[in-house]
Amino acid sequence: MSNTFLRMTMLCTACCIFLLACPSNIKAELYEVRGYILGDNSDEDSVDKYLAHALIPALKRHGIGPIGAFTNAPNDETGKKTIFVIIPHSDPLAIFQDREAIQSDQQYQGDATAFFERGNRDKSYQRISSELLVAMQCWPKVKVPPGVTTDKNRVYELRTYESAHEKLGQLKVDMFNNGEVPIFLDCGITPIFIGQAVIGPYTPNLTYLTMYPNEESRIQAWKSFREHPAWKVLSKVKKYKGTVSKIHKYVLVPKAYSEM
């Protein structure tokens, strides 16, 4: 009963946010940002094999994708070793339909056998941290540049902007929807997805993933952003002052099996 209630509560919440956040002429996606948190005794290779050979193939069989898979770059400063998996969904109901489809997929169950045979004493990761995002008006669909997976030097940033309360959080969303993203593009910051959190550990917040050809271009892109005339104007708009209370920033590199 409790699991059913939780699922229905999540679904209703997702639907409400989804309908409120999206213009009537745009069908926005939803994203699960799933973080496999690794500790000193975790087995990253085991998680990689599970994702590459069981979960992601199963998601693809059921038409879910593209799936992103990333881990900390050598120069990431968070100190939190994590494998991030980005799973897009077409609408709120699809989240639960997709989950049920994967759980009933016999090939998936077979491919994941070794991973799920581990117990409390030899588990592959510490915990999974997830948040559910609804795509924002400024970037309503996940976009992966053509041929990007062949670029072995590419790097990413996963950023989360917390706000002190819901009103400020909505103002930060408004700031993105009304000018911030074009400045990104002009500076060489390429969004993959941008979403407002429906459920997660940092709500109210928005989270987004951006891509760069290499580490040097990432550093230069953000330097250009800070110096961009349009950003200097937008950042001085009174109503947008103080909309972000904390920033979480991961510098990431793609896993070999990533589709982003």
Secondary structure as UniProt FT lines:
FT   HELIX           2..21
FT   TURN            24..25
FT   STRAND          30..37
FT   TURN            40..41
FT   HELIX           44..50
FT   HELIX           51..55
FT   HELIX           56..61
FT   TURN            62..63
FT   STRAND          68..72
FT   TURN            74..75
FT   STRAND          82..89
FT   HELIX           92..103
FT   HELIX           106..111
FT   HELIX           113..116
FT   TURN            120..121
FT   STRAND          127..135
FT   TURN            137..138
FT   TURN            146..147
FT   HELIX           148..150
FT   TURN            152..153
FT   STRAND          155..162
FT   HELIX           166..175
FT   HELIX           176..180
FT   HELIX           181..186
FT   TURN            187..188
FT   STRAND          190..199
FT   TURN            201..202
FT   STRAND          205..212
FT   HELIX           215..227
FT   HELIX           229..234
FT   TURN            235..236
FT   HELIX           238..240
FT   TURN            241..242
FT   STRAND          246..254
FT   TURN            256..257
//
